[in-house]
Amino acid sequence: MLSLHQHTLAVCLVVAALLAHSTEAKRGSSLLLNCAEGPGTVDLGTAADFAILAMSGVNTDPPSVIIGDVGVSPIARSSITGFELAANSLGTHSTSVQVDGYLYAASDTAPTPTKMTTAIGDMVIAYNDAQGRVDPDYVEYMSGALGGATLSPGLYKFATSVGFSTDCTLSGSSEDTWIFQIGGDMSIAANKRIILAGGALARNIVWVVAGKTTYGAGSHFEGIILCATMAQFLTGSSINGRVLVQTAVVLQQTTVTSPTTV
């Protein structure tokens, strides 16, 4: 039986063949380009405004580099540690030399508390959406030991933990999508990488993890992290994506780069 993404590709190829000799060939080419593989996208709502979003704290062992905004809620600014924060004159946000963006907390001056409540709510909705997707293309693929794998677009489901002991490649177009539903923890070993090929983009990759996530020293990750617990980044690790967690984020000289949204 064809998987969902294989079926989608087959349909696209049929459309292309039917239009190959048509006077609408130009229009047909456009249709083909829009035939993305993989599950429907996950709407992050206003959580997409943040590189890091957490509910119980963000700590850095400096220097880290964050490209994008950082937010915490329902907790106070004091839960953002290691950044040497400087509040703006209105008290609506803070800045740090480690963050190319702003840092927000539920204790900041209005309208920031409302902004943060909404963002956290949107993060939880996105987590539930991604975790609740049905009819996976792959179940327990490689028993969760994904090091060395090349992963096609699709919905992947794992009842337990997922690990990357060696590099892993996600191969697809700039329109293709991936969702990884992980019932346990997720980890990547030191100095290993998630590699994108064929035009694949971090903004189209969602890792929804029921346990904790750990990123080994010097490792590099790609995609949107929706985690029910914590994310721990060890020394010199990096991610091109977003770290959206329901407990805490721990950074050790880590680089977090928000992906482009368009």
C-alpha positions as CSV (number, residue, x, y, z in Angstrom):
1,M,0.0,0.0,0.0
2,L,1.3,3.5,-0.9
3,S,2.0,5.8,2.0
4,L,0.3,9.2,2.1
5,H,3.3,11.1,0.7
6,Q,3.9,8.4,-2.0
7,H,0.2,8.7,-3.0
8,T,0.5,12.5,-3.2
9,L,3.6,12.3,-5.4
10,A,1.8,9.8,-7.7
11,V,-1.2,12.1,-8.0
12,C,1.2,15.0,-8.9
13,L,2.9,13.0,-11.6
14,V,-0.4,12.0,-13.1
15,V,-1.4,15.7,-13.2
16,A,1.9,16.6,-14.9
17,A,1.4,13.8,-17.5
18,L,-2.1,14.9,-18.4
19,L,-1.0,18.5,-18.8
20,A,2.3,17.8,-20.6
21,H,0.8,18.4,-24.1
22,S,-1.9,20.9,-23.1
23,T,-2.0,24.5,-24.1
24,E,-2.2,25.0,-20.3
25,A,1.3,23.6,-19.9
26,K,2.6,26.7,-18.1
27,R,-0.3,26.6,-15.7
28,G,0.2,22.8,-15.2
29,S,3.8,23.4,-14.3
30,S,2.6,25.7,-11.6
31,L,0.2,23.1,-10.3
32,L,3.0,20.5,-10.1
33,L,5.2,22.9,-8.1
34,N,2.5,23.2,-5.6
35,C,2.2,19.4,-5.0
36,A,3.9,19.2,-1.6
37,E,4.5,15.9,0.2
38,G,3.9,15.3,3.8
39,P,1.3,16.2,6.5
40,G,-0.6,19.5,6.8
41,T,1.4,22.2,8.4
42,V,1.1,22.9,12.1
43,D,-0.2,26.4,12.9
44,L,2.0,27.8,15.7
45,G,-0.1,31.0,16.0
46,T,1.7,33.7,18.0
47,A,4.2,31.1,19.3
48,A,5.9,31.6,15.9
49,D,7.0,35.0,17.1
50,F,9.6,33.4,19.4
51,A,12.9,31.6,19.0
52,I,12.5,30.3,22.5
53,L,9.3,30.0,24.5
54,A,9.1,28.3,27.9
55,M,6.8,28.0,30.9
56,S,9.2,27.5,33.8
57,G,12.4,29.3,32.8
58,V,15.3,29.9,30.3
59,N,18.9,29.7,31.5
60,T,22.1,30.3,29.6
61,D,25.7,29.5,30.4
62,P,27.1,32.4,28.3
63,P,27.8,33.3,25.7
64,S,24.8,32.0,23.8
65,V,23.5,33.6,20.6
66,I,19.7,33.8,20.1
67,I,18.4,35.1,16.8
68,G,14.8,36.0,17.6
69,D,12.7,36.7,20.6
70,V,12.7,34.9,23.9
71,G,9.6,34.6,26.1
72,V,8.4,33.0,29.4
73,S,5.0,32.7,31.0
74,P,3.3,32.4,33.4
75,I,6.5,33.2,35.3
76,A,8.5,36.3,36.0
77,R,11.4,37.9,34.3
78,S,13.6,36.6,37.1
79,S,13.2,33.1,35.6
80,I,15.4,34.2,32.6
81,T,18.9,33.8,33.9
82,G,22.4,34.2,32.6
83,F,21.5,36.9,30.1
84,E,22.2,40.1,32.1
85,L,18.9,41.6,31.2
86,A,18.3,45.3,30.7
87,A,14.6,46.4,30.8
88,N,13.3,49.0,28.5
89,S,12.0,52.3,29.9
90,L,8.3,51.2,29.7
91,G,9.1,47.8,31.3
92,T,7.4,45.9,28.4
93,H,10.5,43.8,27.5
94,S,14.2,43.4,28.1
95,T,17.3,43.2,26.0
96,S,20.5,41.2,26.2
97,V,23.8,41.2,24.3
98,Q,23.2,37.5,23.7
99,V,19.8,38.0,22.0
100,D,19.2,39.6,18.6
101,G,15.6,40.4,19.6
102,Y,13.6,41.1,22.7
103,L,13.0,39.0,25.9
104,Y,9.4,39.0,27.3
105,A,8.0,37.7,30.6
106,A,4.6,37.5,32.2
107,S,5.7,40.0,34.9
108,D,6.5,42.8,32.3
109,T,4.3,45.8,32.0
110,A,1.0,45.6,29.9
111,P,0.4,44.6,27.2
112,T,3.1,42.0,27.6
113,P,1.3,39.6,30.0
114,T,-1.6,39.2,27.5
115,K,0.9,38.7,24.7
116,M,2.6,36.0,26.6
117,T,-0.6,34.2,27.7
118,T,-1.7,34.1,24.1
119,A,1.7,32.8,22.9
120,I,1.8,30.0,25.5
121,G,-1.8,29.0,24.7
122,D,-1.0,28.9,21.0
123,M,2.1,26.7,21.8
124,V,0.0,24.2,23.7
125,I,-2.6,24.1,20.9
126,A,0.1,23.5,18.3
127,Y,1.5,20.7,20.5
128,N,-1.8,19.0,20.8
129,D,-2.5,19.4,17.1
130,A,0.9,17.8,16.1
131,Q,0.7,15.1,18.7
132,G,-2.9,14.2,17.7
133,R,-2.4,13.7,14.0
134,V,-3.5,10.3,12.8
135,D,-2.7,7.8,10.0
136,P,1.1,8.0,10.2
137,D,3.2,7.1,7.1
138,Y,5.8,5.5,9.3
139,V,5.4,3.7,12.6
140,E,8.5,3.0,14.8
141,Y,10.7,3.6,11.8
142,M,14.2,2.1,12.5
143,S,12.9,1.5,16.0
144,G,13.7,5.2,16.7
145,A,17.4,4.9,16.0
146,L,17.5,7.4,13.2
147,G,21.2,8.0,13.0
148,G,22.4,7.4,9.4
149,A,18.9,7.6,8.0
150,T,17.6,9.7,5.1
151,L,14.0,10.7,6.0
152,S,11.4,11.4,3.4
153,P,8.5,13.8,4.1
154,G,5.7,12.3,6.1
155,L,4.1,11.7,9.5
156,Y,6.3,9.6,11.7
157,K,5.1,8.0,15.0
158,F,7.2,6.6,17.8
159,A,5.8,5.2,21.1
160,T,9.1,5.5,22.9
161,S,12.3,7.5,22.5
162,V,14.2,8.7,19.4
163,G,18.0,9.1,19.1
164,F,20.6,10.2,16.6
165,S,23.9,8.5,17.2
166,T,25.2,9.7,13.8
167,D,24.1,12.4,11.2
168,C,20.6,12.2,9.8
169,T,19.3,13.7,6.6
170,L,15.8,15.0,5.9
171,S,15.4,15.1,2.1
172,G,12.6,16.9,0.3
173,S,11.5,20.1,-1.4
174,S,11.0,23.6,0.2
175,E,7.2,22.8,0.3
176,D,7.4,19.3,1.8
177,T,6.6,18.7,5.5
178,W,7.5,16.4,8.3
179,I,5.9,15.7,11.7
180,F,7.7,13.4,14.2
181,Q,5.4,12.2,17.1
182,I,7.7,11.0,19.8
183,G,6.2,9.3,22.9
184,G,9.5,9.3,24.9
185,D,12.6,11.5,24.9
186,M,14.7,12.7,21.9
187,S,18.4,13.1,21.8
188,I,21.3,13.8,19.4
189,A,24.8,12.8,20.2
190,A,27.8,15.2,20.5
191,N,29.0,16.6,17.2
192,K,26.2,15.0,15.1
193,R,23.9,16.9,12.8
194,I,20.5,17.0,11.3
195,I,21.1,17.8,7.6
196,L,18.6,19.2,5.2
197,A,18.7,18.2,1.5
198,G,16.8,18.9,-1.7
199,G,15.6,22.3,-0.5
200,A,14.0,21.1,2.8
201,L,13.3,23.9,5.3
202,A,13.5,23.9,9.1
203,R,10.1,25.8,9.3
204,N,8.4,22.8,7.7
205,I,9.7,20.2,10.2
206,V,8.0,19.6,13.6
207,W,9.3,17.5,16.4
208,V,6.6,16.9,19.0
209,V,8.1,15.3,22.0
210,A,6.3,14.0,25.1
211,G,9.6,13.6,27.1
212,K,12.7,15.8,27.3
213,T,15.0,16.7,24.4
214,T,18.8,16.7,24.7
215,Y,21.3,18.1,22.2
216,G,24.9,16.9,22.6
217,A,27.9,19.2,22.7
218,G,28.7,20.6,19.3
219,S,25.6,19.0,17.7
220,H,23.3,20.8,15.2
221,F,19.5,20.4,14.9
222,E,16.9,21.6,12.5
223,G,13.2,22.2,12.9
224,I,10.5,23.3,15.3
225,I,10.6,21.7,18.8
226,L,7.3,21.3,20.5
227,C,8.2,19.6,23.8
228,A,6.0,18.8,26.8
229,T,8.9,19.0,29.2
230,M,12.4,20.5,28.9
231,A,15.1,21.1,26.2
232,Q,18.8,20.9,27.2
233,F,21.5,22.2,24.9
234,L,25.0,21.2,25.8
235,T,28.2,23.2,25.1
236,G,28.4,24.6,21.6
237,S,25.2,23.0,20.3
238,S,23.0,24.8,17.8
239,I,19.6,24.7,16.2
240,N,18.0,26.3,13.2
241,G,14.4,26.4,14.3
242,R,12.3,27.2,17.4
243,V,12.4,25.8,20.9
244,L,8.8,25.8,22.3
245,V,8.6,23.9,25.6
246,Q,6.2,23.5,28.5
247,T,8.9,23.5,31.2
248,A,12.4,24.9,30.9
249,V,15.2,25.6,28.3
250,V,18.8,25.2,29.3
251,L,21.5,26.6,27.0
252,Q,25.3,26.2,27.2
253,Q,27.0,28.5,24.7
254,T,24.2,27.6,22.3
255,T,23.1,29.2,19.1
256,V,19.4,29.3,18.3
257,T,18.4,30.8,14.9
258,S,14.7,31.4,14.1
259,P,13.9,30.1,10.6
260,T,12.4,32.4,8.0
261,T,8.6,32.3,8.0
262,V,8.0,33.0,4.3
